[in-house]
Amino acid sequence: MPDVRRRSVTICAFAAAVAITVGACDAPPRPAPSGTTRIAVSVSGCGIGWTHPTAGPQRFVLADTDTRAGEVLLTDATTAAVFADVEPVAPGTTTDLTITLGSGRYAFRCAMEDEATVVGPTVTVPGTVPRPVAPVPAVTQADLIGATRAYERYVRGQLPELVRLTTALSDAITRGDEAAARRAWLPAHLRYERLGAAYDAFGDLDSEINGLPDGLPGGVHDPGWAGFHRIEYGLWHAAPAAALRGPAVALRAAVGALGAAFATAQIAPLDLSIRAHEITENALQFELTGQTDFGSHSNLDTVRANLAGTATVLAIIRPLLVGRYPALGALTTTLTRATRDLDALTGPAGEAPLSALATPDRERVDADISELSEQLAPVASILEPRRDS
């Protein structure tokens, strides 16, 4: 999964198991329309304005009257569990929050930049109307430390085998044995693809190991293109062995440097849950469209490796999702089904290339990964660390 696929994720709103329609994060200030409730967002007046609470659909206009940007959470006043999280709300702007509420006690929390979190007044929605969804217990940085360290241990455990497999690939190229190099390329590449949640921590080494030629002046012939896919292109396009020795040595050196680089790097806690979703999202966009096929026709193998990486991440963060994500069981079922359907495409010679799949098989795999990506989408929101002070 090359580094060019990474993108930043900004979470503007969050709710447990339901979607919240939120206006632009930086919409210009405007009066609250009829039927809405204008809520003050500031250190000095957090949550002020909710004076006539009722059960049912709500439309709040969050107005940042402070000089700082902030994050606004609608919480259970008793437990501090989160119904909605809106960020960022910029100074002098408004942001819409639409949500359906049941009876109970609520409070807005304002986490302004460089300030302690301010809890607004408790507001009681009267009656006995059930809440449509339960609030999600907030996750703190401390809650994620154990999961992050567990994944870092997993990555460190994978690196020696990655080095061994990459060395075997480099050695085959150095001695001019292209058949052996083609056999060695896939195991080494797949070992790297299983580390999907760690790429940000690898820094520039990721592009040196698994970069694409996109944007390079010379495309696939650009001398600056390096890594597994550079070697793949040469091996499956009859490049002379001598032309691949330099890229092979460079790849071996970059993989060898991962251990030292990762020893001093840290995976950001939120990255772990974001990447769980992005791994499958990128598999849809790049692997299942064939954009990363430079001759080996191994995209389905790569998707399976991506699913294995996703399964590893989910196993580690699962204790944090239990009790927070009602669709966790369905997510697990979808992951199992997607892996099973890919396994069914394996023949004596390995995976079939994408172009050889029958239409029903192609559609089934696409549907599996699409559904999995959709079910993983809320995970980053649910596990986003929230300030408790």
N, C-alpha and C positions, 0 to 999 in steps of 0.2 A: 504494500500500500504506500505508494510514493508520497513524499511530503507535499507535492503540489495539490493533493486532494484535501489537505487540511483546511478548515475554515474556522473562524471564530464563531462562537455561539453566544448570542445575547438573549437572556431570558427576560421577557417583558412582563409575563404574567404566569401564574401557576395555580392549579387547583387539583385536588385529588380526583382522579378518574373522570373529570369533565373538562371541557374546553371553556375558557373564558375569553370572550371577545374584548380585546383591548385596543384602544385607539393608538395613534402614533405616539411613540415614547416621548417625542419632543414637540408635541402639538402646541401651537401658540395659545396664549390665555384667551378664554372666552367665557361669557356668562353661562351658568348651568341651564340647559334647556328645561322646559316644563317637564315635570315628572322625574327629575333627577335630584340627587342630593350632593351638594358641594361640600367637600371635606378638606379642611386645612391641613397642609403638610409643612411642618416646621418644628424646630426645637421648642419654640415657645407656645405653639398651639397645635399639637398633633391631634388629629381626629376630631377636631371641633366642627360642628355643623350637622351632625346626625341627630336630629331632635325629634323626628316622628318615625320611629322604626316600625316596620311592618314585615310580616313574612311574605315570601314570594320573590319574583324577579326584582332585582335592584340595579340601578345604574348610578354609580358614584362618579363624580368628577373630582379627581384628586388635584388640588391646586397647591403647587409649591410656592409658598410666600416667603421662603427662606432665601438666604444668599448662597446656599449650597445645594448641590444635587443630593438626592436621597433615594432610599428604597422604602417602600410602603408595604406593610403586611397587614392583612385582615386576619385576626386570630380569635380563637376561643379565649374569652377573658379569664377563664379559670385555669386552663391547662397550657395556654400559649401555643397550642397546635394551630397549624396554618391552613386557612381557607384559600387565601390568594396572596400572591407576592408580585408586586409591580416594581420594575426597575429598568432603567433609571427614570426618575422624575426630575427634570432639570429645573433650576431656579427660574421663576417667572413663567412657568408653563403649566399646562394641565394635561392630565392623562385620564382617559375613561376606564372604568372598571365595571364590567357587567357580570352579575352573579345572582344565583337563586339561593335564598337563605331560608332556613326554618327557624323555629322558635329557639331562643337561647340567649346566652350572654356573649357579647362580642366586644372587641377592642381593636382599634387601629394602633399599629406600632410604626414609628418613623425612625429610620436609621439614616441620619444625615451624615455626610462626609465629615470625618474627623470629630465626630461627636458621639457621645453615648446614646444608645437607643432610648427613645422616649415613648412611653406607653400612654395612649390617650384615654379618655374616660370610658368606663364600661357602659355599654348600651344594651338594654334588654329588649329583645324582640318578643312581644307577648304571645300568649296562646300555647297551643300544643301541636303546632305544625311540625312534622318530622323534618329533620335536615335531609336534603336530597343526597348529600354525600358527607362522610365523616371527615373532619379536618385531619391533616397529616402532622404527626409530631415533628417538630423542627429538628433538623440535623445540624450539629455544630462541627467545627473543624476537628475538635477532639474526638467526636464520634467516628470520623473518617480516617483517623491516624492509623488505627489497626489494620483496616482494609488496605490502605495505601502501602503500608509496610509489607503486608502479605504479598501484594502484587510485585513489589520491588524484589522480594525474595524469589518469587517465581521467575522473574526476568533474569536475575543473576544466575539462577539454576539452569536456564536455557542457553546462556551465552557460550559455555564451553562446547556444547554440541554444535552450535552455530559456527564456531571457529573451526571445529574439526571438519565439518561438511564443506565449508568454504575453502579450507586448505586443500581438501581432496579435489575440488573443482579447479583451483589454481594450479595444483600440481599436474593435473591431466592436461591443462592448456599449455603449461610450460614444456612438457615433454612431447607436445604435438599430437596427442591422442584425442582427436575431436569426438569420436564416438563415446569414449569414456567421459569426456567433458559434458556432452549432452546428457548422459545418464546422471552425472553428478550435479548438474545445474538445478534440477527441480527440487530434490530433497533439501539443498541448501537454501533455496529461495523460499520454500514453504516454511522452513524453520523460522525464517525472519518474519514471514507474514503472520505467524501466530502471536507475535509480540505487538499486536495492534494498538494496545492502550499505552504503549511506552514511547511512541515515536517523538512526541514533543520533548521528552527528556533526553533524546539522542542529539538534539541540536542539528548542526550542519552535517553530521555524519549520516543522517537519514537520507539526504539527497545524494550523498556520495555512495550510499549502499543501494538505494532503491529508486533513484530519480528517474524521471521521464524526460524525453527530449523536447517537450512542449516549451515553446518560447525561445529556444536556442536558435541562433541565426542559421546554423547548418543543419538543424533538425537531427535526424538519425545519424548524420555524418559529421556532426559538430564534435570537435576534439574535446570540448568541455563536458560532454555527456559521459557519465560514469555509472558503475554499479551493475546489479544483476541484469537489468533489462538491456543495458549496453552489450553485455556478453551474450545474452539471449539472442539479440538481433544478429550478432556476428556468427554465432554457432549455427543458426538456422538459415543464414543467408550466405553460406559458403565463404565466409571471410577467412583469409589465410591465418593459420595458427599464430604466426608471428605478430599479426596485427592485434591479437587478443591478449598477448602476454602482458602488455602494459596495463590495460584495464583489469586483468585478473590480479596482478600484483597490487594494484591500487585498492581493489575490492577487499583482498585479503588483509591489507593494512588497515582499512577503515573498520572492518569487522573486528579485527584484533584490538582496535582502539576503543571499542564500545565498553569493554570491561572497566578501563580506567575512567572513561567519561561518565559512565553510569554510577561509579562508586562515589562521585562527588555531586551528582545530579539528584534531583528529587522530582517525583511525579506529583503535580499539584492534585490535591484531593478531588476537586471537581472534575479534573481531566479524566479520571478513571470512569466516572459515570457518563460523561459526555462521549468518550470514545466508544463506550459500549454501543451507543446508537450509531455513531459515525462509521464504525467498521462495516455494518451492514448497509448503511446508506451509500457508502463508497463502493461496496461490492455491487450494488445495483447500478450505479452510475458508470463505473469503470470496468469491472470484471465481466458483468453479464451483458455489456454492450461490445465487448471485445476490444475496447480502446487500449488495453494494456497487453494485448497479444502481439509480441514481436517475433513470432515464429514457432514457439513451442506448443501453442494451442492448449495451454494448461490453465485457462481461466477457471474452469470448474474445480480443479485441484486447489486453486488459490481461494475460491469461495469456501471450500470445505475448511481450509486452514483458517480463514477469517471466522467461520462459525466456531471452530475450536477455540480461537482466541476470545470470542464473545462468551462462550460457555465458561471459560476460565474466569473472566471478569465477573460474570453473574454469580458464579459460585462464591466468589470472595465477598461481593457486596450483598448477597442474598439476605444475610441476617438483618441488614439495615432496611431492606425492602419489605420484609415480613411485617405486617401490621401497618404498613404505609402505602403499599401498592396493591389494591384489590385484584388487579389483573395479572398478578405474578404467576398464578397457576396457568393461565392461558398463555402467557409468554413462554413459560417452560415447555408447554405442549407444542407451541409453534416452533421453537428451536429444535426440539426432538424430531418433529415432522420434517423440517427443512433438511436436517442432517440425514435422515432416513431416505428422503427422496433423492438427495445427491448420491448416497451410497448405492441406490438402485441403478444408477447410470454407470457404475464401474463394471468394466469388462475385463477379460484376460489381459488386454494390452493397456489397461488404465482407463482414464476418463475419455469420453468422446469429445472432440472439439465442439464448440458452440454451433458451428455451421452444420454439424452432422446430426444435431438433435432433431427428433421429430417435433412438430409443432406442439402437440400436447405436453411433451416432456419439457420443452422450453417454457411454455406458459406456466406449467406447474412450479418449476423452480423460481421463475420470476415472481409468481404469486406468493410463494413461501417467503422469499427474502423481503418482498414488499410488506407483507403482513408483519414479519418480524421487526422490520425497521420502524413501522408505525407503533408497534407495542413497546419498543424500546425508547421511543421519543420522550415519554414523560419521566424517564428514570433520572435524567440530569436535573430536571426541575425538582423532583421529589428529594433528591440527595444534595441539592445545593446547600452548602453550609450557610447558616443564618446567624447573624450576630445575636448573642443573648445579652449583650450589655452595650 
